[in-house]
Each structure stands twice: as C-alpha cells, then as structure tokens.
C-alpha cells in the first residue's frame, strides 16, 4: 500500500525559509516521479498550483514563480523528496501536497521540457502540510 507523508510546514515571515519533506512508502516502482502542488484555495481540483517535480533519475522542473528560490531534491532509495523553500512570499501561503506515481514516458517528457507533470498524472497523494507566510 502506497503512503505519502508530508512534513515541515509552519509559519514564517516574508523572506523566510522552510524545508518540506515527503516520505513515499510502498511505491512498487523503481522509476518514480514526485511533484509538489499548492492548489489555490478556491480550486477544488488539484490541476493547478504545480510547484516542482523530480524523477528517480534526478531530473527536476519548477514553476516559473519559484525558480531560483525553491529547490527540489530526492534521497534514494528511501524515496524521500524535499522542497527547500527560500525567500517565501505571503501569497505562497497554503496547503502543500506531494504526489507520486510510476515514472512514465509522458512524465519524463514533461520534466525534460521544463514542465511539471499535471496533478491528474499522479495517483498517490499525501494529506498536505500547511505553510503560512506572514508579511
């Protein structure tokens, strides 16, 4: 059974830093893709708000708004994916979710082209961790 657990959320002031962790357990695939998402609060579906993605080969991709401030990394073979967030902004307040699935050709293509696979491409999701950035 696949289980994802996020941690590391909290409250910081604008310009501060947080490091989120996503522990992925039970994923029955050697090649994987993990993404971080922050859906806007008015959106029920998770197809918006992609932040960063990484695959088991270490290929990464970021949303334009976080490039240069956020860093995604993975610790193999335990499949722990981190999201280091620096210089946080108040508008980045929200629930942060990690998602994981088998790495497909399509997902790999997304990452290689500098895009993050859409939320609909991921089957497995965590419960989220809250990040609050105050001005």
C-alpha positions as CSV (number, residue, x, y, z in Angstrom):
1,X,0.0,0.0,0.0
2,X,1.4,3.4,-1.0
3,X,1.5,6.1,1.6
4,X,2.8,9.6,1.3
5,X,3.5,11.8,4.4
6,X,4.4,15.4,4.2
7,X,6.1,17.4,7.0
8,X,8.0,20.6,7.6
9,X,5.2,23.1,7.2
10,X,4.9,26.0,9.6
11,X,4.7,29.8,9.9
12,X,7.4,32.1,8.8
13,X,7.7,35.8,7.9
14,X,8.1,37.0,4.4
15,X,11.6,36.3,3.2
16,X,11.9,33.3,5.5
17,X,12.7,29.6,4.6
18,X,11.1,26.3,5.2
19,X,12.1,22.8,4.1
20,X,9.3,20.4,3.3
21,X,9.7,16.6,3.3
22,X,7.7,13.9,1.6
23,X,8.2,10.3,2.6
24,X,7.0,7.9,0.0
25,X,6.4,4.4,1.3
26,X,5.3,1.3,-0.6
27,X,5.7,2.7,-4.1
28,X,6.0,-0.5,-6.2
29,X,8.1,1.1,-8.9
30,X,11.8,1.6,-9.3
31,X,11.4,4.6,-11.5
32,X,9.2,7.3,-10.0
33,X,8.1,10.8,-10.3
34,X,7.1,13.1,-7.4
35,X,5.6,16.5,-7.6
36,X,4.7,19.3,-5.1
37,X,1.5,21.1,-5.5
38,X,-0.2,24.1,-3.8
39,X,-3.7,24.4,-5.1
40,X,-5.3,27.8,-4.8
41,X,-7.9,27.8,-2.0
42,X,-10.8,28.4,-4.4
43,X,-9.9,25.4,-6.6
44,X,-11.2,22.0,-5.5
45,X,-9.3,20.1,-8.2
46,X,-5.6,19.9,-7.9
47,X,-4.8,20.5,-11.5
48,X,-3.5,23.9,-10.7
49,X,-0.7,25.0,-8.4
50,X,2.1,22.8,-9.6
51,X,5.3,23.9,-7.9
52,X,8.1,21.5,-8.6
53,X,8.7,17.9,-9.8
54,X,11.5,15.4,-9.8
55,X,12.0,11.9,-11.1
56,X,14.1,9.0,-9.9
57,X,16.9,10.0,-12.3
58,X,17.1,13.4,-10.7
59,X,15.5,15.4,-13.5
60,X,13.8,18.4,-12.0
61,X,11.4,21.1,-13.1
62,X,9.9,24.2,-11.4
63,X,7.1,26.7,-11.8
64,X,8.4,30.0,-13.1
65,X,7.3,31.8,-9.9
66,X,9.6,29.7,-7.7
67,X,12.7,29.3,-9.9
68,X,15.8,30.5,-8.1
69,X,14.1,30.3,-4.7
70,X,12.8,26.7,-4.3
71,X,14.9,23.5,-4.7
72,X,13.5,20.0,-5.0
73,X,15.7,17.1,-4.2
74,X,15.4,13.4,-3.5
75,X,17.0,10.9,-1.2
76,X,17.1,7.5,-2.7
77,X,16.5,4.6,-2.3
78,X,14.1,5.5,0.6
79,X,12.3,7.9,-1.7
80,X,12.2,11.0,0.5
81,X,11.6,14.1,-1.6
82,X,12.5,17.5,-0.2
83,X,11.3,21.0,-1.1
84,X,13.6,23.7,0.1
85,X,11.8,27.0,0.0
86,X,13.7,30.2,0.4
87,X,12.6,33.8,0.3
88,X,9.0,32.9,0.8
89,X,6.2,35.3,-0.1
90,X,2.8,35.8,1.7
91,X,1.0,34.7,-1.5
92,X,2.6,31.3,-1.1
93,X,0.6,30.6,2.0
94,X,-1.5,27.4,1.6
95,X,-1.5,23.6,1.9
96,X,1.4,21.9,0.2
97,X,0.8,18.4,-1.2
98,X,3.2,15.9,-2.6
99,X,2.1,13.4,-5.1
100,X,3.9,10.3,-6.5
101,X,3.5,7.7,-9.3
102,X,5.4,5.5,-11.6
103,X,7.6,7.5,-14.0
104,X,6.0,7.3,-17.4
105,X,7.4,8.5,-20.7
106,X,5.0,11.4,-20.6
107,X,6.1,12.5,-17.2
108,X,9.7,12.3,-18.2
109,X,9.0,14.3,-21.3
110,X,7.3,17.0,-19.1
111,X,10.3,17.3,-16.9
112,X,12.8,17.3,-19.7
113,X,10.9,20.1,-21.4
114,X,10.9,22.1,-18.1
115,X,7.4,21.5,-17.2
116,X,5.8,19.8,-14.2
117,X,3.5,16.8,-14.9
118,X,-0.1,17.7,-14.2
119,X,-1.8,16.7,-11.0
120,X,-4.0,14.3,-12.9
121,X,-1.0,12.3,-13.8
122,X,-0.4,11.3,-10.2
123,X,-2.4,8.6,-8.5
124,X,-0.9,8.8,-5.0
125,X,-1.2,11.9,-2.7
126,X,-0.3,12.9,0.8
127,X,-2.5,14.8,3.2
128,X,-0.7,18.0,2.9
129,X,1.3,20.3,5.2
130,X,0.3,23.9,5.9
131,X,2.6,26.8,5.1
132,X,1.8,30.2,6.3
133,X,3.9,33.2,5.3
134,X,3.2,36.5,7.1
135,X,4.0,39.9,5.7
